[in-house]
């Protein structure tokens, strides 16, 4: 068992115990939802302000293990609160992550310049373990810009989730 102060395992954005811990290139740990939503508005780390790209964010198994171990020593209220936040994350993830792929389906895709764009799936290559390689065509762009992206990529979201939010088009994930 690990005996660690639970306050050391709090997300710098939501100030609660980290749910689905991810590490940035600069080494800071956040809740996946907090970081993802934060990067839509501003493309840098909330802790050190260095440029952060969602493509380079990695799930941290060791942080998850430490959090789970620390929660074993916590009171019931903290554990229940954490489990409700995990449920909230899972519901959010269902709204964001596209899992149903077919030809001509519209989706949101993060392009090479870190701009969320509307796109369509033009080709699907089945790989393994429910994983696909998708040929993406950006709507309104020439076909020379089409690219192949894995279906599990963080660059793919459900249609209009990131290109249209409450009637406001979100174009950039970084400050120029």
C-alpha positions in Angstrom: 0.0 0.0 0.0 1.1 3.5 -0.7 0.6 6.1 1.9 0.4 9.5 0.1 -1.3 12.8 0.8 -4.4 12.9 -1.4 -3.9 16.7 -1.9 -0.8 15.9 -4.0 -3.1 14.1 -6.5 -5.3 17.0 -7.4 -5.8 18.4 -10.8 -4.4 21.9 -11.2 -7.5 22.9 -13.2 -10.5 21.5 -11.3 -8.7 21.2 -7.9 -10.1 17.8 -7.3 -8.6 14.3 -7.4 -7.4 13.5 -10.9 -9.8 11.4 -13.0 -8.2 9.7 -16.0 -4.7 11.1 -15.4 -2.8 12.3 -18.4 0.7 13.7 -18.6 1.7 16.6 -20.9 5.0 16.9 -22.6 6.2 19.3 -19.9 5.5 16.6 -17.3 2.3 18.0 -15.6 -0.6 15.7 -14.8 -4.3 16.7 -15.3 -7.7 15.1 -15.6 -8.2 14.2 -19.2 -11.4 16.1 -19.5 -10.0 19.2 -17.8 -6.9 19.3 -20.1 -8.9 18.5 -23.2 -11.5 21.3 -22.5 -8.7 23.7 -21.5 -6.8 23.1 -24.7 -9.9 24.0 -26.7 -9.7 27.6 -25.3 -5.9 27.9 -24.9 -3.2 25.7 -26.2 -0.8 25.7 -23.3 -0.2 23.9 -20.0 -2.3 25.5 -17.2 0.6 25.0 -14.8 3.7 26.2 -16.7 2.1 27.8 -19.8 4.3 25.8 -22.2 2.7 24.9 -25.5 0.7 21.6 -25.2 -0.5 19.5 -28.1 -3.4 17.0 -27.4 -1.6 14.6 -29.7 1.3 14.2 -27.3 -0.7 13.8 -24.1 -0.3 10.3 -22.6 -2.5 8.4 -20.2 -0.5 7.7 -17.0 -0.9 4.2 -15.6 1.4 4.9 -12.7 -0.6 8.0 -11.6 -3.8 5.9 -11.9 -2.3 3.2 -9.7 -1.1 5.8 -7.2 -4.6 7.5 -7.1 -6.4 4.2 -6.7 -4.0 3.2 -3.9 -4.4 6.5 -2.1 -8.2 6.3 -2.3 -8.1 3.0 -0.4 -7.0 5.0 2.6 -9.5 7.8 2.2 -12.8 8.3 3.8 -16.0 7.1 2.2 -17.1 10.6 1.2 -13.9 11.1 -0.9 -14.3 7.7 -2.5 -17.9 8.3 -3.4 -17.1 11.8 -4.8 -14.3 10.3 -6.9 -16.6 7.6 -8.3 -19.2 10.1 -9.2 -16.6 12.1 -11.0 -15.4 9.0 -12.9 -19.0 8.5 -14.0 -19.2 12.1 -15.1 -16.0 11.6 -17.1 -17.3 8.5 -18.7 -20.5 10.3 -19.8 -18.5 13.2 -21.2 -16.2 10.8 -23.0 -19.3 9.1 -24.6 -20.3 12.6 -26.0 -16.8 13.3 -27.3 -15.3 10.1 -28.7 -16.5 8.8 -32.0 -16.8 5.0 -32.1 -19.1 4.4 -35.0 -17.3 4.7 -38.4 -18.8 4.6 -41.9 -18.1 6.1 -45.3 -19.2 9.8 -45.6 -19.8 10.1 -41.9 -19.2 13.7 -40.7 -16.8 14.2 -37.8 -14.6 16.8 -36.2 -10.8 16.4 -36.8 -7.8 18.3 -35.4 -5.7 19.1 -38.5 -1.9 19.4 -38.7 -2.1 23.1 -37.7 -4.1 22.4 -34.5 -7.3 23.7 -35.9 -10.5 21.7 -35.3 -12.2 21.2 -38.7 -15.3 19.5 -40.1 -14.3 16.4 -42.0 -15.7 13.3 -43.6 -14.6 9.7 -43.6 -13.8 8.6 -47.1 -12.1 5.2 -46.6 -12.0 2.7 -43.8 -9.3 0.1 -43.4 -10.0 -2.5 -40.7 -7.0 -3.3 -38.6 -7.4 -5.3 -35.4 -9.1 -5.1 -32.0 -11.9 -2.8 -33.3 -9.3 -0.4 -34.6 -9.4 1.2 -38.1 -7.3 3.4 -40.3 -9.5 6.2 -41.6 -8.9 8.3 -44.7 -10.2 11.8 -43.7 -11.3 14.4 -46.1 -11.5 18.0 -44.7 -14.7 19.6 -45.9 -14.1 22.4 -48.4 -10.4 21.4 -48.8 -8.7 19.9 -51.8 -8.2 16.2 -51.7 -4.4 16.5 -51.6 -4.9 17.4 -47.9 -6.7 14.1 -47.1 -4.9 12.1 -44.5 -5.0 8.7 -42.8 -5.7 8.8 -39.0 -6.2 5.9 -36.6 -9.8 5.6 -35.3 -8.4 5.7 -31.7 -6.7 9.1 -32.3 -7.4 12.0 -29.9 -7.7 14.1 -33.0 -11.1 12.7 -33.9 -14.4 13.7 -32.1 -18.0 13.5 -32.8 -19.5 15.8 -35.4 -19.9 19.4 -34.1 -18.5 18.7 -30.7 -15.5 20.9 -31.1 -16.3 22.9 -34.3 -19.6 24.2 -33.1 -20.3 24.8 -29.4 -23.5 26.6 -28.5 -23.5 28.3 -31.8 -19.9 29.5 -31.5 -17.4 28.1 -33.9 -14.2 27.0 -32.1 -11.4 27.3 -34.6 -8.1 27.4 -32.8 -6.7 25.3 -29.9 -3.6 27.5 -29.5 -2.9 31.2 -29.1 -0.9 32.5 -32.0 
